[in-house]
């Protein structure tokens, strides 16, 4: 069972992702409300997969991605971003993100992305 850290400033988004992933066999080992906490929890929990929102207070997802990649160049990071943030998504992929999910998302798409990243 793959372990997942969910990083998003919106509690309802963390809950939505958590529900979809747990129903499909993923283990949510932690949640963070911003990139700063997300990087700290990555160090503590060493999850198999991390989801990162782009726009968050304290530290945005792109900065958190770069910090996590410094810690672990093989980190499996999935960007979860709203429509209209294509530049950030391209930048995130260039910085090492494995995939992305656009909000609002369909549950089927989330699982497809997670299964692909889990391979």
N, C-alpha and C positions, 0 to 999 in steps of 0.2 A: 504494500500500500504506500503510495507516494505521499510525502509530507508537503504541506503547502503553507506559506505565509502570505496573508492578504494585507496589502498596504493601500488604504484609500481613506480620505478624510470624511467621506460620507458613510455613516453607520449603516444606512439601509443598503448601500452598495456592497459593503463587507458581508452583511447578512445574506443578501441575494446570492453572491458568489459562494458563500459558505454552504448554503442550502443545496445549491446545484451540485457542488463538488462532493459534499458528503453523501448525497444520494447516489453518486456514481463511483463510490469507492475511494475517494481521496481523503486523507487525514489532515484536517486543519490544525496545525500546531501553534499558530499564533496569528494575531491581527495587530495592525498598527495604524494610527490615525494620521501619520505624516511620514515623510521620507527619513527624517532624523531618527524617529523611533524604529522605523523599518530597518534601517542599517544596523542599529543596535540589536534588534531582535534577530536579524540574519546571523550576526556573530554568535549569539547565544544558542539559537535553535538549529542552525545549519539545515534548513529545509531543502527538499529536492527541487521545489518550484516556488517562485515568488511572483505575485501579481503586483504591479505598480501602477497607480493612477498617475497621470502627468501633473495635473494642477493640484497642489496641496500646500498648506501653510508650512512654515519652518524650513522644509527642504522639499523641493519639487521632485517628481519622479525621475526626471532625466539626471539630476544631480545624484539622487539615491542610486540609480542604475550604475553610474560611473563609480561611485564609492563601493558598491557591492562587487563590481567587476575587478576593482583593485584588490579586494579581499580574496575573491575566487573567480578566476578567469573562465571557469567552466559553469558558472551559475546559470540556471535555467530561469530566465526572467521573461514574463509575459506582460506587455504593456496593455492596460485597460484604459482607453481614452474616449472622450466624447467626439462626436462628429466635428469636423472643422479643425482638427489638430494634426493634420497629415504631416506637416513639417516636423513636428515633434516625434511622430511615429517613425518617420524615415531616419531622423537623427538617432533615435533610440536603437533601431535595428543596426545602424552603423556603429553604435557604441557597444553592441553585444547582445541586445535583447533577442530572444529566440522567435518571438511571434507577438501578435497583438490582437486585441479584441476591441471592437468599437461599441460604445454605449449608445443607445440601449442595445443589449445583446439578447440573442436567443439561447436558450439552454443547450440546444443541440450544437450550436456553433462553439460554445464554451467547451463542451466535452470533446469535440473534434480537435480543437486547438490543444487542450491539455493532453489528450492521447498522443498527438503528434510530438509534442515536446517531451513526453515521457519515454518515447522510444529510445 
